[in-house]
Amino acid sequence: MMFPWSRRRDRELDDELRAHLRMAVEERVARGERREDAELAARREFGNLGVVQEVTREMRGGGWRPPRLSPGTGRACGTGSGTGRPP
């Protein structure tokens, strides 16, 4: 399920990342690189856009992950008394 504010945040993140990529290309072109070479180099330097988006979402608290289950108990990790024993 995706909430309306999640879609808006995703669009804003996408716009922001693309703006950074455009700025990197423009800086390289201004230094004398051909546009095609500048685009390839900026993309290579920037990395995988999908991975950058996912990492950024997680850092902002927008990524959802299912809870990790503790082996043996089937409970979410971090529940219980903290002694390693079931509560």
TIRO-2110 file (N, C-alpha, C; in Angstrom, 1 decimal):
// TIRO-2110
0.8, -1.2, 0.0, N, 1, A
0.0, 0.0, 0.0, CA, 1, A
0.9, 1.2, 0.0, C, 1, A
0.6, 2.2, -0.8, N, 2, A
1.3, 3.4, -0.9, CA, 2, A
0.5, 4.6, -0.5, C, 2, A
0.9, 5.4, 0.4, N, 3, A
0.2, 6.5, 0.8, CA, 3, A
0.4, 7.7, -0.1, C, 3, A
-0.6, 8.6, -0.2, N, 4, A
-0.4, 9.8, -1.1, CA, 4, A
0.9, 10.6, -0.8, C, 4, A
1.2, 10.8, 0.5, N, 5, A
2.4, 11.5, 0.7, CA, 5, A
3.7, 10.8, 0.3, C, 5, A
3.6, 9.4, 0.3, N, 6, A
4.7, 8.7, -0.2, CA, 6, A
5.0, 8.9, -1.7, C, 6, A
3.9, 9.0, -2.5, N, 7, A
4.1, 9.2, -3.9, CA, 7, A
4.7, 10.6, -4.1, C, 7, A
4.2, 11.6, -3.3, N, 8, A
4.7, 12.9, -3.5, CA, 8, A
6.2, 13.0, -3.1, C, 8, A
6.6, 12.3, -2.0, N, 9, A
8.0, 12.3, -1.5, CA, 9, A
8.8, 11.6, -2.6, C, 9, A
8.3, 10.5, -3.2, N, 10, A
9.1, 9.8, -4.2, CA, 10, A
9.3, 10.7, -5.4, C, 10, A
8.3, 11.5, -5.8, N, 11, A
8.4, 12.4, -7.0, CA, 11, A
9.4, 13.5, -6.6, C, 11, A
9.4, 14.0, -5.4, N, 12, A
10.3, 15.0, -5.0, CA, 12, A
11.7, 14.5, -5.0, C, 12, A
11.9, 13.3, -4.5, N, 13, A
13.2, 12.6, -4.4, CA, 13, A
13.7, 12.4, -5.9, C, 13, A
12.9, 11.9, -6.7, N, 14, A
13.2, 11.7, -8.1, CA, 14, A
13.7, 13.0, -8.8, C, 14, A
12.9, 14.1, -8.6, N, 15, A
13.2, 15.4, -9.1, CA, 15, A
14.6, 15.9, -8.6, C, 15, A
14.8, 15.7, -7.3, N, 16, A
16.0, 16.2, -6.7, CA, 16, A
17.3, 15.4, -7.2, C, 16, A
17.1, 14.1, -7.4, N, 17, A
18.3, 13.3, -7.9, CA, 17, A
18.6, 13.6, -9.3, C, 17, A
17.5, 13.8, -10.1, N, 18, A
17.7, 14.2, -11.5, CA, 18, A
18.4, 15.6, -11.6, C, 18, A
18.0, 16.5, -10.7, N, 19, A
18.6, 17.8, -10.8, CA, 19, A
20.1, 17.7, -10.5, C, 19, A
20.5, 16.9, -9.5, N, 20, A
21.9, 16.7, -9.2, CA, 20, A
22.6, 16.1, -10.4, C, 20, A
22.0, 15.2, -11.0, N, 21, A
22.6, 14.6, -12.2, CA, 21, A
22.8, 15.6, -13.3, C, 21, A
21.8, 16.4, -13.5, N, 22, A
21.9, 17.5, -14.6, CA, 22, A
23.0, 18.5, -14.2, C, 22, A
23.1, 18.9, -12.9, N, 23, A
24.1, 19.8, -12.5, CA, 23, A
25.5, 19.2, -12.8, C, 23, A
25.7, 17.9, -12.5, N, 24, A
27.0, 17.3, -12.7, CA, 24, A
27.3, 17.3, -14.2, C, 24, A
26.3, 17.0, -15.0, N, 25, A
26.6, 17.1, -16.5, CA, 25, A
27.0, 18.5, -16.9, C, 25, A
26.2, 19.5, -16.5, N, 26, A
26.5, 20.8, -16.9, CA, 26, A
27.9, 21.3, -16.4, C, 26, A
28.3, 20.9, -15.2, N, 27, A
29.6, 21.2, -14.7, CA, 27, A
30.7, 20.6, -15.6, C, 27, A
30.5, 19.4, -16.0, N, 28, A
31.5, 18.7, -16.9, CA, 28, A
31.5, 19.4, -18.3, C, 28, A
30.4, 19.8, -18.8, N, 29, A
30.3, 20.4, -20.1, CA, 29, A
31.0, 21.8, -20.0, C, 29, A
30.8, 22.5, -18.9, N, 30, A
31.4, 23.8, -18.7, CA, 30, A
33.0, 23.7, -18.7, C, 30, A
33.4, 22.5, -18.2, N, 31, A
34.9, 22.3, -18.2, CA, 31, A
35.4, 21.8, -19.5, C, 31, A
34.6, 21.7, -20.5, N, 32, A
35.0, 21.3, -21.8, CA, 32, A
34.7, 19.9, -22.3, C, 32, A
34.1, 19.1, -21.5, N, 33, A
33.7, 17.8, -22.0, CA, 33, A
32.6, 17.8, -23.0, C, 33, A
32.6, 16.9, -24.0, N, 34, A
31.4, 16.8, -24.9, CA, 34, A
30.2, 16.3, -24.0, C, 34, A
29.0, 16.8, -24.4, N, 35, A
27.8, 16.5, -23.6, CA, 35, A
27.7, 15.0, -23.4, C, 35, A
27.8, 14.2, -24.5, N, 36, A
27.6, 12.8, -24.4, CA, 36, A
28.6, 12.1, -23.4, C, 36, A
29.9, 12.5, -23.5, N, 37, A
30.8, 12.0, -22.5, CA, 37, A
30.5, 12.5, -21.1, C, 37, A
30.1, 13.7, -21.0, N, 38, A
29.7, 14.3, -19.6, CA, 38, A
28.6, 13.5, -19.0, C, 38, A
27.6, 13.2, -19.8, N, 39, A
26.4, 12.4, -19.4, CA, 39, A
26.8, 11.0, -18.9, C, 39, A
27.6, 10.4, -19.7, N, 40, A
28.1, 9.0, -19.3, CA, 40, A
28.9, 9.0, -18.0, C, 40, A
29.8, 10.0, -17.9, N, 41, A
30.7, 10.1, -16.8, CA, 41, A
29.9, 10.5, -15.5, C, 41, A
28.9, 11.4, -15.6, N, 42, A
28.1, 11.8, -14.5, CA, 42, A
27.2, 10.6, -14.0, C, 42, A
26.7, 9.8, -14.9, N, 43, A
25.9, 8.7, -14.6, CA, 43, A
26.7, 7.6, -13.9, C, 43, A
27.9, 7.4, -14.4, N, 44, A
28.8, 6.4, -13.8, CA, 44, A
29.3, 6.9, -12.4, C, 44, A
29.5, 8.1, -12.3, N, 45, A
29.9, 8.7, -11.0, CA, 45, A
28.8, 8.6, -10.0, C, 45, A
27.6, 8.9, -10.4, N, 46, A
26.4, 9.0, -9.6, CA, 46, A
26.0, 7.6, -9.1, C, 46, A
26.1, 6.6, -9.9, N, 47, A
25.8, 5.3, -9.6, CA, 47, A
24.4, 4.9, -10.0, C, 47, A
23.9, 3.8, -9.6, N, 48, A
22.6, 3.3, -9.9, CA, 48, A
21.5, 4.1, -9.3, C, 48, A
20.7, 4.8, -10.1, N, 49, A
19.7, 5.7, -9.6, CA, 49, A
18.7, 5.0, -8.7, C, 49, A
18.3, 3.8, -9.1, N, 50, A
17.3, 3.0, -8.3, CA, 50, A
17.9, 2.7, -6.9, C, 50, A
19.2, 2.4, -6.8, N, 51, A
19.8, 2.1, -5.5, CA, 51, A
19.9, 3.3, -4.7, C, 51, A
20.3, 4.4, -5.3, N, 52, A
20.4, 5.7, -4.6, CA, 52, A
19.1, 6.1, -4.0, C, 52, A
18.0, 5.9, -4.8, N, 53, A
16.7, 6.3, -4.3, CA, 53, A
16.3, 5.4, -3.1, C, 53, A
16.5, 4.1, -3.2, N, 54, A
16.1, 3.2, -2.1, CA, 54, A
16.9, 3.5, -0.8, C, 54, A
18.2, 3.8, -1.0, N, 55, A
19.0, 4.1, 0.2, CA, 55, A
18.6, 5.4, 0.8, C, 55, A
18.3, 6.4, 0.0, N, 56, A
17.8, 7.7, 0.5, CA, 56, A
16.5, 7.5, 1.2, C, 56, A
15.6, 6.7, 0.6, N, 57, A
14.3, 6.5, 1.3, CA, 57, A
14.5, 5.9, 2.7, C, 57, A
15.4, 4.9, 2.7, N, 58, A
15.6, 4.3, 4.0, CA, 58, A
16.2, 5.2, 5.0, C, 58, A
17.1, 6.1, 4.6, N, 59, A
17.7, 7.1, 5.5, CA, 59, A
16.7, 8.1, 5.9, C, 59, A
15.8, 8.5, 5.1, N, 60, A
14.7, 9.4, 5.5, CA, 60, A
13.6, 8.8, 6.3, C, 60, A
13.7, 7.5, 6.4, N, 61, A
12.6, 6.8, 7.2, CA, 61, A
11.4, 6.4, 6.3, C, 61, A
11.6, 6.5, 5.0, N, 62, A
10.4, 6.2, 4.1, CA, 62, A
10.4, 4.7, 3.6, C, 62, A
11.5, 4.0, 3.9, N, 63, A
11.5, 2.6, 3.4, CA, 63, A
10.8, 1.7, 4.4, C, 63, A
10.1, 0.7, 3.9, N, 64, A
9.5, -0.2, 4.8, CA, 64, A
10.1, -1.5, 4.6, C, 64, A
10.4, -2.1, 5.7, N, 65, A
11.0, -3.5, 5.7, CA, 65, A
10.2, -4.4, 6.6, C, 65, A
9.9, -5.6, 6.2, N, 66, A
9.2, -6.5, 7.2, CA, 66, A
10.1, -6.8, 8.4, C, 66, A
9.5, -7.0, 9.5, N, 67, A
10.3, -7.3, 10.7, CA, 67, A
11.1, -8.6, 10.5, C, 67, A
12.3, -8.5, 11.1, N, 68, A
13.1, -9.8, 11.1, CA, 68, A
12.6, -10.7, 12.2, C, 68, A
12.5, -11.9, 11.9, N, 69, A
12.0, -12.9, 12.9, CA, 69, A
13.2, -13.6, 13.5, C, 69, A
13.0, -13.8, 14.8, N, 70, A
14.1, -14.5, 15.6, CA, 70, A
14.0, -16.0, 15.3, C, 70, A
15.2, -16.6, 15.0, N, 71, A
15.1, -18.0, 14.8, CA, 71, A
14.6, -18.8, 16.0, C, 71, A
13.8, -19.7, 15.8, N, 72, A
13.3, -20.6, 16.9, CA, 72, A
12.0, -20.1, 17.5, C, 72, A
11.9, -18.8, 17.7, N, 73, A
10.7, -18.3, 18.4, CA, 73, A
9.6, -17.8, 17.4, C, 73, A
10.1, -17.3, 16.2, N, 74, A
9.2, -16.7, 15.3, CA, 74, A
8.7, -15.3, 15.6, C, 74, A
9.3, -14.8, 16.7, N, 75, A
8.9, -13.4, 17.1, CA, 75, A
9.8, -12.4, 16.4, C, 75, A
9.3, -11.2, 16.3, N, 76, A
10.1, -10.1, 15.8, CA, 76, A
11.3, -9.9, 16.7, C, 76, A
12.5, -9.7, 16.1, N, 77, A
13.7, -9.4, 16.8, CA, 77, A
13.5, -8.2, 17.6, C, 77, A
14.1, -8.1, 18.8, N, 78, A
14.0, -6.9, 19.6, CA, 78, A
12.9, -7.0, 20.6, C, 78, A
12.1, -8.1, 20.6, N, 79, A
11.0, -8.2, 21.5, CA, 79, A
11.5, -9.1, 22.7, C, 79, A
10.9, -9.0, 23.8, N, 80, A
11.2, -9.8, 24.9, CA, 80, A
12.1, -9.0, 25.9, C, 80, A
12.8, -9.7, 26.8, N, 81, A
13.5, -9.1, 27.9, CA, 81, A
14.8, -8.6, 27.6, C, 81, A
15.4, -8.9, 26.4, N, 82, A
16.7, -8.5, 26.0, CA, 82, A
17.8, -9.5, 26.5, C, 82, A
17.3, -10.6, 27.1, N, 83, A
18.3, -11.5, 27.6, CA, 83, A
18.5, -12.7, 26.6, C, 83, A
17.8, -12.6, 25.5, N, 84, A
18.0, -13.7, 24.5, CA, 84, A
17.0, -14.8, 24.8, C, 84, A
16.3, -14.7, 26.0, N, 85, A
15.2, -15.7, 26.3, CA, 85, A
13.9, -15.2, 25.9, C, 85, A
12.9, -16.0, 25.6, N, 86, A
11.6, -15.5, 25.4, CA, 86, A
11.0, -14.8, 26.6, C, 86, A
10.1, -13.9, 26.5, N, 87, A
9.6, -13.2, 27.7, CA, 87, A
8.7, -14.1, 28.5, C, 87, A
END
